[in-house]
């Protein structure tokens, strides 16, 4: 500790004390420097340099509340001192007074327009308020005065935030050229390379970082993430294990190991990694959330829900936990809670389309279509990474299109949906296969087992089972390979064809005595083309039986419903059938299925070529 004795020459004494204070300050001896600055201020309370540098010292000690009054006084005494104004801005910035900090940096630049550090500080403040374009301009101004590696790095951060990844990469490389061991710039370079899917370049960057700082687990974790993004899971595992070897308490490395193990299907081993992570850090929301995903997969839904709720208790803005909890509530018909969590996910991660999609499904199920339309507009404006299929978008926004997209149909009937399709329809009291068979059965009984039958849109083969006894050859056509696999397992078809229906009908050279089309036209708005192709495919005296959902006549021939299905009017069905050279033998109303306990009205239509005599058109709302 240095003690200062009074000096008869006060002015010289203050000067000597200030020099001593500044020297100790630069050497990092902050206690001695602070005492010296205070001695100067005791002798002259308005000494600008002492006020300024003592304020800077407190800022460096992370004591901004003590730095602020000193720097404010220095600025009031020397308003033309650009350094004072810029350093005051730094203190204001760390205290969260961002707008005042921006004013202080701008004031410094008015005093000294070629002040590179003030431009850099201004850029940092603007970036905090998401004024990214202005921040980029400030950084470029700083670089035009003095090319510093930190400014190149900061500019790279701003450019990346604007989505200008290639430009950000160039700035990080410039920073590293000026300062080859600049760790922050190297980390940012690896991250932006990974964001561009330049996996090998990112891996090289993270590997070099791990060599520069061999005790850093973060570089190895980043290296593992780059391997995992490139589906190099073994290399990723090795990197994470190295991180754990360096620091066995590395919760992030353990969580990543758990994620890799979970993806490989070893749920119990994954659970062990997550539990180890929680033993190290019981307040890790990621670990609790991931435990919830494992428990959910193993069917322990109650414990999974508690894990997700714990994750949200620790981190209320955790979007993944909101999403996972929403799915649990939706699967248990607690739709309001599901909607709350989907909306929270949208709020905290607005570019993740899963939140919008989940909320849209719930609103659709609840029939809240005004809210659904608002949600769809927000989804479209969000720039989400998951864009909704154009067919579903049209359905949710009240538009009517010509037909469903193939992608929508495949999404509805692929994967797990195919495996539970029959069971699901049973819960809806689905009547399509029964109705088409009963509508055609009297005619089938007159023909015997000599018919070539096409099951158009056969799905899992629910219609095929009834029609098989009357077939010489039974052919099923469907767009979904997963549905056809279920149909194949029934062993009733002579041939199954994976193709879009109109494409099949256009290329088909065979004639069919019977074309069965149950619940397929609900994905066609206009029936003109498909019925025309069926008419051309029909053998002489053959018959077509099909179903549609019934639309009360509101002036439109058909409408795309919010459910994603089309409904057709009785009159339109009659007109389009006749226009394609077909004569309706019977047209009856029936209940297709029940949804939310409400009956869905339908029409079952039997038609043949117009030159076949015998028309029996009727109506029977009590058929089923």
HELIX and SHEET records of a PDB file:
HELIX    1   1 UNK A   10  UNK A   27  1                                  18    
HELIX    2   2 UNK A   30  UNK A   43  1                                  14    
HELIX    3   3 UNK A   48  UNK A   60  1                                  13    
HELIX    4   4 UNK A   64  UNK A   77  1                                  14    
HELIX    5   5 UNK A   82  UNK A   94  1                                  13    
HELIX    6   6 UNK A   98  UNK A  111  1                                  14    
HELIX    7   7 UNK A  116  UNK A  128  1                                  13    
HELIX    8   8 UNK A  132  UNK A  145  1                                  14    
HELIX    9   9 UNK A  149  UNK A  161  1                                  13    
HELIX   10  10 UNK A  165  UNK A  178  1                                  14    
HELIX   11  11 UNK A  183  UNK A  195  1                                  13    
HELIX   12  12 UNK A  199  UNK A  212  1                                  14    
HELIX   13  13 UNK A  217  UNK A  229  1                                  13    
HELIX   14  14 UNK A  233  UNK A  246  1                                  14    
HELIX   15  15 UNK A  251  UNK A  263  1                                  13    
HELIX   16  16 UNK A  267  UNK A  280  1                                  14    
HELIX   17  17 UNK A  285  UNK A  297  1                                  13    
HELIX   18  18 UNK A  301  UNK A  314  1                                  14    
HELIX   19  19 UNK A  319  UNK A  331  1                                  13    
HELIX   20  20 UNK A  335  UNK A  348  1                                  14    
HELIX   21  21 UNK A  353  UNK A  366  1                                  14    
HELIX   22  22 UNK A  369  UNK A  381  1                                  13    
HELIX   23  23 UNK A  390  UNK A  396  1                                   7    
HELIX   24  24 UNK A  406  UNK A  413  1                                   8    
HELIX   25  25 UNK A  416  UNK A  419  1                                   4    
HELIX   26  26 UNK A  421  UNK A  427  1                                   7    
HELIX   27  27 UNK A  432  UNK A  447  1                                  16    
HELIX   28  28 UNK A  464  UNK A  467  1                                   4    
HELIX   29  29 UNK A  468  UNK A  470  5                                   3    
HELIX   30  30 UNK A  481  UNK A  490  1                                  10    
HELIX   31  31 UNK A  501  UNK A  507  1                                   7    
HELIX   32  32 UNK A  521  UNK A  523  5                                   3    
HELIX   33  33 UNK A  528  UNK A  537  1                                  10    
HELIX   34  34 UNK A  570  UNK A  579  1                                  10    
SHEET    1   A 7 UNK A 495  UNK A 498  0                                        
SHEET    2   A 7 UNK A 471  UNK A 478  1                                        
SHEET    3   A 7 UNK A 451  UNK A 456  1                                        
SHEET    4   A 7 UNK A 512  UNK A 517  1                                        
SHEET    5   A 7 UNK A 538  UNK A 550  1                                        
SHEET    6   A 7 UNK A 566  UNK A 568  1                                        
SHEET    7   A 7 UNK A 558  UNK A 560 -1                                        
SHEET    1   B 7 UNK A 495  UNK A 498  0                                        
SHEET    2   B 7 UNK A 471  UNK A 478  1                                        
SHEET    3   B 7 UNK A 451  UNK A 456  1                                        
SHEET    4   B 7 UNK A 512  UNK A 517  1                                        
SHEET    5   B 7 UNK A 538  UNK A 550  1                                        
SHEET    6   B 7 UNK A 598  UNK A 609 -1                                        
SHEET    7   B 7 UNK A 582  UNK A 595 -1                                        
END                                                                             
